[in-house]
Amino acid sequence: MKKIVVTGGAGFIGSNLVRSLLEQREGKVIVIDNLFSGKEENLAEVRNEIGFERMDVRDLNAILPVIDGADTVYHLAAIPSVPRSIEDPVPSHDTNLNGCFNVFHAAVQGKVRRLIYAASSSAYGDTEVLPKVETMIPRPKSPYAAQKVMGEYYARCFYECYGLEAVALRFFNVYGPRQDPTSAYSGVLSLFITALIDGKNPTILGDGEQSRDFTYVKDVAGLCIKAAHAGKHVAGITYNAGNGNRHTLNKVWSLLQKIEGIELPAKYGPPRSGDVLHSQADTTLAIRDLGHDPKYSLEEGLRLTLEWYRQDRAA
Ligand SMILES: NC(=O)c1ccc[n+]([C@@H]2O[C@H](COP(=O)([O-])OP(=O)(O)OC[C@H]3O[C@@H](n4cnc5c(N)ncnc54)[C@H](O)[C@@H]3O)[C@@H](O)[C@H]2O)c1
């Protein structure tokens, strides 16, 4: 049976990816996570079907034997926050760069076939051109964005130098079940949905006209697996992994009110530092090379997410 390793597998996207890997019977799934922001309970009902290693990607000696001999490594472990990387840059640097290097290095040492790296649309910065195409020169605006771009360069050069078939996928504003709404750094949709359930007016930072390519987490997990199976020609390449659409925060909030059948006007606060104004993926390359085929509309994704948060509250 193939060994599949997911770093950051107890986190939001990682725990959804683990479920998709199990559904598709991809092999023996092993999670590496230090539970910095992830939770073991995110894996609760699949816990007996997977291996779980509570360890830190900054600890090379610890991760080497776990990664050794794996067919595929999905590297998602990170401190994934723009504002956090600005306010407290050292931990982000340590995990997102040193930890990232360790995973690539361990993958080469362990003769891993393919590594899928969770890159970020923050690489584009606030270039005004829309949609964002992979050929645009990265313009990171925060330490987090710069760290994520470096991982893409590692994907390319580890393929060039060591033959590791690494593929970088730039995720665009992912949302869905198990996104943690409790931290000051939480994704905006998880905050919107908990505000909706609590019947509270959300606070939108900025005027709400900033737009994002919101991508439902199952579509992201599906694309990760497609990237693991695509031919060798994808090695070393960075792909946009968004939906190819964009919606303003004001529109998302009004859609959520419509779904719920209530009226709760949003409040507005000062914009976040390092935030980009608009984001939308050109997915031509991912469709052509990886067979990217997102299935969930924003409305459908929001309904499913809302339902999950409700059930989670009730449990
Ligand atoms: N959520 C998004 O919209 C989005 C967008 C672009 C890129 N990404 C990338 O996707 C990946 C997953 O993000 P997420 O939203 O699921 O975040 P998350 O915080 O839920 O998951 C990150 C996981 O990494 C783990 N982790 C952190 N530091 C670690 C370390 N030193 N060693 C081992 N594990 C560690 C955390 O405990 C957590 O389980 C990240 O690499 C992030 O940069 C996410």
Ligand as a Chemical Component Dictionary entry (heavy atoms), coordinates in Angstrom:
data_LIG
# 
_chem_comp.id                   LIG 
_chem_comp.type                 NON-POLYMER 
_chem_comp.pdbx_formal_charge   0 
_chem_comp.three_letter_code    LIG 
# 
loop_
_chem_comp_atom.comp_id 
_chem_comp_atom.atom_id 
_chem_comp_atom.alt_atom_id 
_chem_comp_atom.type_symbol 
_chem_comp_atom.charge 
_chem_comp_atom.model_Cartn_x 
_chem_comp_atom.model_Cartn_y 
_chem_comp_atom.model_Cartn_z 
_chem_comp_atom.pdbx_ordinal 
LIG N1  N1  N 0  -6.862 28.865 3.910  1  
LIG C1  C1  C 0  -6.551 29.511 2.796  2  
LIG O1  O1  O 0  -7.392 30.228 2.212  3  
LIG C2  C2  C 0  -5.181 29.387 2.183  4  
LIG C3  C3  C 0  -4.854 30.206 1.080  5  
LIG C4  C4  C 0  -3.592 30.096 0.521  6  
LIG C5  C5  C 0  -2.688 29.164 1.013  7  
LIG N2  N2  N 1  -3.025 28.406 2.088  8  
LIG C6  C6  C 0  -2.029 27.428 2.581  9  
LIG O2  O2  O 0  -2.671 26.180 2.817  10 
LIG C7  C7  C 0  -2.053 25.521 3.914  11 
LIG C8  C8  C 0  -3.094 25.087 4.918  12 
LIG O3  O3  O 0  -3.761 26.244 5.442  13 
LIG P1  P1  P 0  -5.037 26.166 6.386  14 
LIG O4  O4  O 0  -5.927 27.279 6.016  15 
LIG O5  O5  O -1 -5.562 24.783 6.419  16 
LIG O6  O6  O 0  -4.402 26.553 7.791  17 
LIG P2  P2  P 0  -4.415 25.797 9.209  18 
LIG O7  O7  O 0  -3.781 26.731 10.184 19 
LIG O8  O8  O 0  -5.780 25.296 9.523  20 
LIG O9  O9  O 0  -3.476 24.557 8.926  21 
LIG C9  C9  C 0  -2.074 24.612 9.060  22 
LIG C10 C10 C 0  -1.664 23.374 9.820  23 
LIG O10 O10 O 0  -0.227 23.359 9.951  24 
LIG C11 C11 C 0  0.092  22.969 11.271 25 
LIG N3  N3  N 0  1.408  23.505 11.605 26 
LIG C12 C12 C 0  1.754  24.816 11.790 27 
LIG N4  N4  N 0  3.055  24.902 12.086 28 
LIG C13 C13 C 0  3.552  23.627 12.068 29 
LIG C14 C14 C 0  4.825  23.075 12.294 30 
LIG N5  N5  N 0  5.885  23.848 12.599 31 
LIG N6  N6  N 0  4.973  21.726 12.212 32 
LIG C15 C15 C 0  3.922  20.928 11.920 33 
LIG N7  N7  N 0  2.682  21.395 11.703 34 
LIG C16 C16 C 0  2.507  22.733 11.764 35 
LIG C17 C17 C 0  -1.012 23.570 12.131 36 
LIG O11 O11 O 0  -1.137 22.964 13.406 37 
LIG C18 C18 C 0  -2.224 23.330 11.243 38 
LIG O12 O12 O 0  -2.822 22.072 11.491 39 
LIG C19 C19 C 0  -1.002 26.489 4.449  40 
LIG O13 O13 O 0  0.251  26.114 3.932  41 
LIG C20 C20 C 0  -1.425 27.830 3.903  42 
LIG O14 O14 O 0  -0.329 28.705 3.757  43 
LIG C21 C21 C 0  -4.247 28.498 2.690  44 
# 
loop_
_chem_comp_bond.comp_id 
_chem_comp_bond.atom_id_1 
_chem_comp_bond.atom_id_2 
_chem_comp_bond.value_order 
_chem_comp_bond.pdbx_ordinal 
LIG N1  C1  SING 1  
LIG C1  O1  DOUB 2  
LIG C1  C2  SING 3  
LIG C2  C3  SING 4  
LIG C2  C21 DOUB 5  
LIG C3  C4  DOUB 6  
LIG C4  C5  SING 7  
LIG C5  N2  DOUB 8  
LIG N2  C6  SING 9  
LIG N2  C21 SING 10 
LIG C6  O2  SING 11 
LIG C6  C20 SING 12 
LIG O2  C7  SING 13 
LIG C7  C8  SING 14 
LIG C7  C19 SING 15 
LIG C8  O3  SING 16 
LIG O3  P1  SING 17 
LIG P1  O4  DOUB 18 
LIG P1  O5  SING 19 
LIG P1  O6  SING 20 
LIG O6  P2  SING 21 
LIG P2  O7  DOUB 22 
LIG P2  O8  SING 23 
LIG P2  O9  SING 24 
LIG O9  C9  SING 25 
LIG C9  C10 SING 26 
LIG C10 O10 SING 27 
LIG C10 C18 SING 28 
LIG O10 C11 SING 29 
LIG C11 N3  SING 30 
LIG C11 C17 SING 31 
LIG N3  C12 SING 32 
LIG N3  C16 SING 33 
LIG C12 N4  DOUB 34 
LIG N4  C13 SING 35 
LIG C13 C14 SING 36 
LIG C13 C16 DOUB 37 
LIG C14 N5  SING 38 
LIG C14 N6  DOUB 39 
LIG N6  C15 SING 40 
LIG C15 N7  DOUB 41 
LIG N7  C16 SING 42 
LIG C17 O11 SING 43 
LIG C17 C18 SING 44 
LIG C18 O12 SING 45 
LIG C19 O13 SING 46 
LIG C19 C20 SING 47 
LIG C20 O14 SING 48 
# 
